[in-house]
């Protein structure tokens, strides 16, 4: 698994799809607010449905893509060795790598969506928050984006604060675009 670079690939898939999940929920929350219907039921329903769809798509797409690439590599290795590697440690590692990467790919947007949806979920369960669920969600979403940037900064060995602000800036830009669309 280490030789296959599964850790680095999983980090990339996790970061990309967590970013997608956070940005999707951000756009849903801002857009619902702009059209005047940020009810917890609608935001949670649309947010979860969107991110579950991204998760299923991520699992299926990543598995099929990774399987195809790894199967190709296995066949090339078999050609070089002039021997079938079916049921070998290589075959098992390739299969496990495809499954693992697909699982990470699919879970990331769901995790990233649940955090900013949590205030709306609490509201659905009857809990009262000191601020509106919309504002709490936006704060959690921006925090999530910043932390995702910090994570990427650690991976790239760059300044983590600058990296965090970079992803935060993308989130603010997205929210601004959603606000402008709401005025149309």
N, C-alpha and C positions, 0 to 999 in steps of 0.2 A: 504494500500500500504506500509506503514511504517512497519507494522507487517510482511509483506512478504519479507522485505529486498531488495526492488527494487532498492533503491539508491546505495547500495553497489554492487549489481549485475550489475547495469548499468555502474558504474564506472569501474568495471573489464572488461566488454564487450567493453566499449569505449576505454580503455587503450590498450587492446589486439589488437583490430581491427584497431585503429589508428596506432599502431606500425606496423601492417601488411601492411597497406596502405603506410606508409612512407618507409618501407623497400622494398616494391614492386617497388615503383617509383625510389628509390635509385638504385636498381639493373637494372632497365630499362635504366636510364640515364647513369650509368657507362658502361653498356654493349653496348649501342648505341655508346657511345664515343669510346669504345675499338674497335668496328668493323668498325669505321670510318663513321657512318651514324647517327649522332645525330641531324638530321634535326628536326625542331620544329614540323612539321606535323606528323612525325613518332612517336616521343617521346610523344606528346600530345595524339595522337590516341591510341597508345598502352597503355600508362599510364592510360588514362581515361577508356578505355575499360576494362582493368584489374581491376581497382578499382571499377567500376560500377558492374562488375561481382562479386567481393568480397562483395559489398554492397547488391546485390540481394541475393547472397548465405547467407550472414549474416542475412538478414531479414527473409528469408524463414527458414533457419536452426534454428535460435534462436527462432522464433515463434513456429515452430513445436516442438522443444525440450522443451521450457518453457511451452507450452500448455500441452504437455503430462505430465510433472512433476507436474504442478499445478492441472491438472485434476485428477491425481492420489491422490494428497493431498486432493482435494475436496471430492473425493469418500471415502477416509479414514475418513474424518471428518463427512460425511454423515453416514457412518457405525457406528461411535462412537455415533452420535446423534440420530440414528435410524430415520432419517428424510431426505427428499430430500432438497437440498439447491439450486435447480434450480431457477434462477432469484433473488437470495438473494444478500445481500451486499457482501457476500463471493464470490459468483459466479462472480459478476461484478468486484470485485477487482482482482480475479484470471485472468479474461479475459483481463482487462486493463493492468495488470502487464505484461502479455505475449506480448501484443502489444507494450507497451512502451519499454521493454527491447529489443525486436526485432528491433524496429526503431532505437534505440541508436546503436545497433550492426551493422546495415546496413549503417548508416550515417557516422560512424567514419572513415572507410577507405577512403571514398570519400573526406571528409574534409581534412584528412591527406595527400591525394594525390594532392589535388588542390594547396596547398601551394607551394610545390616544383615544380609543373608543371607551376606555374604562369609565371616565366620568359619565358618559351617556348610559353605560350599562348600570352604574350605580343609581342613576336617575330612574331608569326602568324598574329597578328593584325597590324604589321608594325612598332611597336615601336622599337627604338634602345636603347640598354642597354649599360652602360659603361663597362661591362664585358660580356663575352659570357654567353648565356643562360645556358649552361652546368655548368659553375662555380657558377653562381647565384643560380641555382637549387640545386647544392650540398650544398652550404652554407645554404640555406633555409631548406634543408632536415636535415642537421646536427643540425641546430638550433631547428627544430621541435623535433628531437629525444632527444636533451638535455632538452627541455621544458617538454616533456613527462616524462622523468626521474625525473624532478623537481616535476611534478604533483604526480608521484608515491611516491617520497620521502615525500611529504606532507601527502599523504594518510597513509603511513606507519610510519609517525612521525620520519623519519630518517633524516640524513643530506641531504638536497635537492641538494647541489652542488655535493656531491659524487654520489648520485642517478642519477643526470643528466649526470655525466661523465660515469657512468656505461652504460647507454643506448647509449651514444655517442660512447663508445668503441665498442659496438655491431655493430653500424652503420659503423664505420671505418673497422672493421673486415669483414663485409659483402662486403663493397666496395673493399677491398683488394682481397677477394675471386673472385669477379666479374672481377677484373683486371687480376688476374692469369688465369681465364677461358678464357679471351680475348686473351691471348697469345697462347692458344692451337691451 
